[in-house]
């Protein structure tokens, strides 16, 4: 069965980042929290990990997986599962099989950035426009974008999804050209709010290339991979010949079987282009847990490396901070830093527990396996580092005050100026009230009771995390924050950002279109064939009906062609399908006939012997079609705006 396009695209906003701790059943957590388990019992650890991964591979339809668990520099467990190549029955091997690690690649980039900071070639607080000569980032706000804001995902960019990926064999522009053509809009001042940004990372990569005088792929090979001895890791796309045969194939579960997918190219390499083995990633993970030291090699001075763990901003009380490079994935009782990485068919996680000198690397091949590492790290954390029995003290808030938190919230990481703007409206967080309790529904669909610990902060007992709000005095809450998801926030969806309003307009437009296209012709021919007496009230003039019919037909053609293009799943992220390019012509063509309808709407009121119900419907259809054009313009679907 083909996965629904809009759900896939909406999930892009989630899986290219990381969410830990949401959605695990309370019962399972309580069971795992009981008793004490020794992480160093390798046999028990292996059995536990094997059971988890095999269960989630089956549930999430993953073709292959690898895992590595380290503790105090020692590899406790390392294993491969499933097949890297199903057709040839080649098993996944943690030592030899390469997996795509997606945005975990960013950790290599931030190390490279700080290496150049150490050398004095870059500065964290300098306007990055001072380094760039080929193009300029618009001065939309007074404060400039700096490397510090890029490292913490706080530059204030909109999200850009179009052309974020390419397929092997596609033409890929140089990074400078990508940034020139696809520079995202600045939608908020820098350092004000975190919103995960791949293009911000691409800018950081570009600066490293400028000051080092070499492509990032070469830089990372010479300055990071070679010193660490990571000979099975590469940022080159497509893969070098000596590694190509070792690459796990990417699969999607379709029609009851695994279907092989083409190799995915990430044009902004530093944002997500790396491929690696579990064994190599273990070396990198151990180096990160040891101040970037490996044997006698040190990638960074310890003071410089410490910058990666320093907070840049905190959205609200009890929220995890946005750091310089790492993502703080911690529930309230346990420190976890690291990064997740997702392409469409590979899903990976590097999670480190600094207080316990422990690290876990996971990677899965399977388009629908995005949630697998989330669930596994939850189980792992609750078994070996269980949360305490006690919860923060809660307070009582009256129902009228609680209602001020209810509503839908859109993620601040979303497109604003492309035809994928609609994606942000389909990916929301909601807060509802039941009796005197608030129910929080996360963007993965998990529902949680949340209990107030102060006037704007709530606790989720099931995973020991927090939900915070920004609520101005005397008003409803305007923003929502999740403690273990510090690189995004939610904004109240009101006015034109209310998806229910757009859905209502879409449905009434669809009704008018179908009534005009189906019922009008049927009534016309029925009257011709069966009506025998002269009518005292007449139907609409033929010219009025023709304008309405053509308008409805053009709008319906657009919807059908748009659905055809989006029905191909995630194809639109690689390139705009030709059916959509053709379909975008028809709303523009419809404008002329809608204007004619507007003139006829006035004319028919002056014309005697036309039924009032016909006049009213014609005016309604005219208004609805006009508003639908405005709606398409609002969503950047009027014209070829890509």
N, C-alpha and C positions, 0 to 999 in steps of 0.2 A: 504494500500500500504506500502510495507517495505521501510523504510528510507534508502537512499543510504549510504553505509558503510563509504566511504571516507569522505563525508560531515560530518557525525557524528564524526568520529575520529578527523577531523580537528577542529571541534567546541570544542573538549575537551580542546584544547589549549587556548580557549577563556573563556568558561563558568566556568572553575575552577578558574578563576580570576574574574575581574569585569571591565566593561566599562560603563561609564555614559556619556550621552550627545551626542552620535552619532546616527544619523539616524532619528531624529524627524523632520517631515515636518515643514518648516519655517512658513507656514500659521497658523498651529495650535499653534506654539509658540507665534506668534504675537497676536493671538486672546487671549491667556491666559495671556499675559503680559499687556493687556489693563485693566485699572481699579485697584482698591485695594480690596483685599479679607482678611477678618479677620479669622485667623487660629482658634481663640477661639470661633467662631460661630459653635458650635458642630453640629447643624442640617445641616447647609450648608456643613460642612466638611464631614459629613457622607454621604450625597447625592452625593457629588463629588467623594469620594473614592469608594462608591458602584458602581457608573456608570463606573468608570475606570476599576475596577477589574472584574466586570461582562463582560464588553466588551472584555477585554484582555483574560479572561478565555475562552470565546467563540472563539476568533480569534486564540489563541495559543493552544487550545485544552487541557486545564487544567481541572482536575477532581475536585480539591478542592483548597482552598486558605484560608489564615488567614492574618490579618493585625492588627497592633497596632500603634497608633500615640500618642506620649507623648509631653508635653510642660511644661517646668518648674516643672518637677516632677509629673505632673498630667496626667492621662490617658484621652486624649480627645476623642479617638475613638478606639474601639476594636471589631472586627467582624470576623466571619467565613463564608465561601461560599462553595457551592457544597457539595459533599459527601466524607467523609473520607473512607467510605466503600460503594461502589455503590450497590453491590449485596444485602446487608442488609439495604440499605437506611439510613445509619448513617451519619448525617450531620457533617461537620467540625465545631468544637467548639474551640474558642481561649483559653478557660480556660482548656479544658480537652484533646484536640486532639494533639498528638505529631506529629511533622514534622521533617524530616531530615534537618539539617541546614548546612551540608557540611563544607566548609572552614571557616565559621564563628566560628567553633570550635577553630581555631587558636588563636582567641582573648583570650580564656580561657588559652591556652597554654602559650601565652606571659605574661599573668598575673602571671602564675605559675613560669615562668623563672625569672621574676623580683622579685618575692617573695624570690626565692633562692639567687638572687643577693643581696637583702637586708640582708639576713642572712649570707652573706659572703661565701656561698657554691659554688657560681658560679661567674665568672667575665666576663664582656662583651667583653674584649679585649684579653683574654687568648686563645692561640691555643687550640682548643677543643680536639686535640689529647692528651693533657696532662691529660684529664679526662678519656680517654678511654683506656682500657687494652685488650679488647677482639678482637679488630681489629684496623686497622690504616687507616686513610684517606691519600691517596698518596700525597707525597710532589711534586706535579706537578709544582707548582710555588713557588717562594721565599716566598711570603707572606702567612701566615697560614689562615685557616678558623677560624673565631671566632663567638661567639654568636651574636655579633653586625651585622655581615654579614648575619647570618641565619635569624635574626629578620627582616632585610631589604630586603631579597631575593637577596642578592648580593654575595653569596659564589662562584659563577662562575660554578655551576653544569650544565650539560645537563639536559634535562627533561626525565623522565622515566615514560612511560605509561603502559608497560606490568605489569600485576599483581597488578596494583594500586587498584583494587577492587577485592573482592571475594563475593560469594553468601552465604547466610545462609546455613550451612551444609558443606561447603567446609573446608578443612584443612587450618588453618592459622598459619604460623610460628610465633614464638616469635619475638618481635621487633628487638632484637639484631641479630637474624638470618636473618631477612629481610634486615637489613642494611649491613650485611656482604655479602649477596648474590647479592644484588641489588645496591651496592654503585655506584652512577652515576659518569661518567667521569667528571673530571674538565676540562672545555673547555676555561676558561678565568680566569685571576687573580681575587681574591676576591676584593670587594669594588670598582670595576671598572665600572660595569654596572649591572642594576637590571634585573633579569630574574626569574619570579615566580617559586618557587621550593618546591614541596611537600616533597621531600626527605630531603631537608634542614630542613624543619619543623620536620620531623621524627627524625633527629639527635638531635634537641633541646629537643624533648620529651624524648629521650633516656637519655640525660644528667640530666633532672629533675628526672627521675627514678633512675639513679645512685646515685645522691647525696641525694635524699630523702629516698631511700631504700624501695620504694613501687611502684607498678604499677601505671601508670598515671591515670587510671580510679579510683583507690582508692584515689590517691592524690587529684584529682580535686573534688571528693565528699567531702572529709574532709576539704579541705582548701579553696574551693570557693563555691561549691553548697550549702552545709549545712549552712555556715555562712549567705548566702544570702537568705536562705529559698527556694531555687529552687528545690522543691521536685519532680517535674515532668520532670526533665532534667537528662539525663544519657549519659555517654560515653561508656557504656557497650554494646557489640554486640555479640550475639543477645540481645534483650532487656530483662531486668529482668521480671519475670512473672507478677508482679503487674502493669507494664506499657505496656505490650505487647498488651492487648486488646484495649488500647487507641491510638495505633499507626495508623496514616493514611496509607492507602495502596498506593503504588506507581503504577501509570498507564501510559501506552503509548497508543496513539491513532493510531489504526491499523485497516484497512479495515472498516472504518466508525464506529468504536466502541472502547470503552476503554478496554484494555487488562491489567489485573493485572500482575505486575512484582514482582519477589522475593525480599526479603529484601536484601539490599546491605550492605556488610561488607567493611569498610575501614580499612585495616590492620594497617596502621599508624594512630592510633586513634586520636591523637592530631591534625592531619592534616585535619580531616574531619569526625570523627566518631560520633559526638553528635546528639542526638535527643531531642527535646524540644517543649514546647507549646509556643504560642504567649504570654501568661500571664507571664510565667517564663522569656522569653526573654525580656519582658518589664522591669522586675526587674533588669536584667543584664544591659540593655541599660541605665536605670536610674542611676544605680551605676556607670557606665562608665562616664556618664555626670556629676557625682557628685564626681569626684576624687576617684572612686571605693568605695565610702561610701554608706552604706545602714543601715538606722536606726543608731544604735550605733556601727555598724561593719565597719571596714575599711580594705580592702584587701591589700592595699599598702599605704606606705607613699606618700603624694602628690608629693614630689620631685621625688620619684622613678617612680610613675605613669606618670609624665610629660615626662619621657624618651620615652614613646610609641608615643608621638606626635612630637618628635624631628627629623629633617631631618638627613639622613645619606649621601645621595648624590642627586644631581640634574643633569639630563642628559644634559640639555641645558637651555639657557635663556628662561624664561616664562613657563618652564615645572614644573609640580608639583613635589615635592621631594618624594623620597622613605623614608618612616618613619620606626621607630622601632616597627613594629607590625600592626599598623593601615595602611589602604590604603587611600591615599589622592585622593578623587574622585572629587575634586572641579572643576567646570567651573570657568572662570576668575572672575565672580562677586560674587561668593557665596562659602563659605567654607563648604565642606562636607567631613567627615572622617567616616570610618566604615570598613565593609568587606562584600563581597558576599560569598555565599556558594552554590555549585552545586554538586549533584550526577547525575546519569543519569536520574533519575525520580523525583527528588526534586530540586527546585531552590529558593534560599532565599537571602534576603538582610537585613543587619542592617546598616542604614545610619543615621548619626548624624550631625546636623547643629549647631556647637558650638556657633556661634555668635547669634543664635536665641533660644538657649536652647531647641531645638526640636529634636526629634528622630522618626524614622519610621522603623518598622520591617515588612517584607513581606515574605511569603513563599507559594510556589505553588507545587502541586502534578501534574505532567504531563511531559512526556519525552520531548515534543516539546515546553515547556513553558519557555525556558531559557531567552527569551528576555522580558518577561512580566514585571518583576520588573524594568528592565532598562527603559522601556517606562513609567511606572507608576511614577517612581521617577522623571523623566523629567517633566511630566505634573504637578506633585505636586510642584516641585521647581519653575516652571514658573508661576504657579498660585499664590502661597503664597510669593515667594521671587523672583519677576520678575527681569530680567536683565535690565540694563539701556538702554536707547534709543541710546546712543552714542557708537561708536566702536573705537578701536585704530586707530590712523592715519596710513594710508598705504603709500607706496612709489612705484615708478615705477622701474621695472627691465626689461631690454631688453630681447627679445625672446631667443636670443642665450644663455644668462645666465640662463634663466628659464629652458631651455632644459637640463641643467645639473642636475636638480632635478628629471626628469622623469625616470621611470623604475619601476621594481618590487622589493619589499623588503620583505625578509623572517623574521618572528619573531625570536628573539634570544632564546625564550623558545621553544625548540624542541628537539626530540631525535637525538643523534649523532651516537650512537654505537649499536643500536638494529634494528630489522627488521621493526620497525615503523619509521625509518628515513624518509621515503617517505612522512609521514604526514606533516612534516615541509615545504615540497615543494608544498603542496597543499593549504597552508594557508598563503596567501601573502597580502600585502598592495601594491597598485599601485598608481602611480602619472603620469598623462597624461597632455598634453598641447592642448588647443583649442584656436586658435588665440593667444592672449597674456595672457591667463588665465590658471592657473594650476587647474586640477581637481584631487581631492584626493578621492580614493575609499578605504574605511576601510575594515577590515576583516569580517564584517557582510554584505558587499555588498553595503553599503550606499555611495552615491556620494555627494561630497561637493566641491564648489568653495572655493579656499583658496587664500587669498590676502596677499602680502608681507608687513610686518611692519619693517623688516630690511633685511639684505642680506641673512639670513638663517632661519628666523622665519616667519610663515604665520598664519593668523587668519581665523577661520571659523565663519562667522557672525551668522549663523543659531543657534549655540549653545554656542557662546562666549568661544570657546576653541582655542588652538593653536597647530600648527604642526611645529616642529623644525627639523633641519637637522644638521648633522656633515658633513662639506664640506671642505676638505683640499684645500689650495691655488692652483688654477689652475687645479683642478680636479673636477669630478662629485661628487655629494653628495654620501657618503658611508653609512650613517645611518639616520634613521628617528625616531622621538620621538613624542608621543602624550601627551599633557599636562595633561589630565585627566586619563592617563593610565601609571602611573610612574613605574610600576613593570615589564615592558617589553620594548624592543626597536626593531626596524627593521633594517636588514642588507641588503645592495644591493645584489640582486641575479644575480651574473655574473659568467662566466665560467661554471664549473660543477654544480654550484648552480642554473643555469638557467633552469627552468622546461621546457621551450619550446624546449631546446636541447634534453632533455630526452624524451619528448613527440614525437619529430620527429623520434628519434631512435626507439622508441617503435612502431610507425606506420609503418616505413619501415621494421622493423623486422616482424611485423604481416603480411604485404604484402608478403614478401618472404616466410614465413611459409605457408600461404594459397596457394600461387602459386605452391609451391613444392608439397604440400599434395593433392591439387585438380587438378591443371592443368597438372602436370607431368603425373599422372596416366591416365588422360583422353587422352592426346596426345599419350601416349604409345599404348593404346588400339585402338585409332582411326587409327594410322598408321598401326597397325597389321591388322585391318579389311579392311581399304579402300585404303591403299597405294599400287599401283600395279607396278610402275616403280622402278628400283633400284635407290638408292639415291647416288648422288655424294658427298654429305656432310652428315655425320652421326650424330646421337644424342650422348649425353654423354654416356660414358661407364656405364654399369649397376652398377658396384661397386661404381662409383662416385655418381650416383643417389641414391643408397641405403644409402650411408653415409649422403647425404643431406636430404633424406626423414626421416631417423631415427632421425637426429638432430632436424629437424622441428617438428616431432611428439613428441619428449621429451619436447621441449620448449612449445609446445601447451598444452601438458598435465599439465605442471607446471602452466600455465596461468589459465587453467580451474579449477584445484584444488585450486589454490590461490583465484580465484574468488568465488568458492564455500564456502571457509572458511570465506572470508571477507563479503560475502553476508548475513551472519547472524548478520549483524549490529555490535554492540559493543562487541560481544562475545570475540573478540581477546584480549581485555583489561583484561578480567577475566582469560583467559587461551588460549594458542594457539590451535585452532581447529585441529583435527586429519587430516583433508583433507590437511591443509597447511603443517603439519609435513611430510605427505606422499609426497606431491607435491615437497618439497624441495630436494628430491632425484633426480628428473629428470634433473635439470640443471647440476648437477654433472655428471650424466650418459651421458649427451649430450656432455660434454667436449671431451671425447674420440673420438666421431664421428666428432666433429668439427675439431679436430686435423687431422683426416683422410681427411676431406674436404680440409684442408690447403695443405696437401701433394698432393691431387688430383688436386688442383688449379694450382699447378706448372706442374704436369704431363700432364694435358690436353692441355697446350700451346705447348707442344712438340709433341703432337699426331696429325698427319695430318687428314684431311677430317672431322674435327669437326667444326660446324658452329661457326663463331666468336661471334654471339649474344648469343649462348649457353655458350661459354667460359666466356663472360663478365658477364652474369647473375650469373653463378656459382661462379665467383670470388666475385661479389657483395654480394651474399647470404653468402658466407664464411666469408667475412669481417664483415657483419652485425651481423651474429650469434656470431662471436668472440667478437664484441663490446657489444652485449647484455649480454654475460657472464660477461664482465667487469662491465657493468651497474648493474647487479644483485649483484656483489661483492661490488660495491660502495654503494648500498642500503642495504647491509647486508642480502641479500636474497640468497646468495650462501653458502649453508650449514646451519646447525641448530644453528644459532647465536642468541640464546635467553636464 
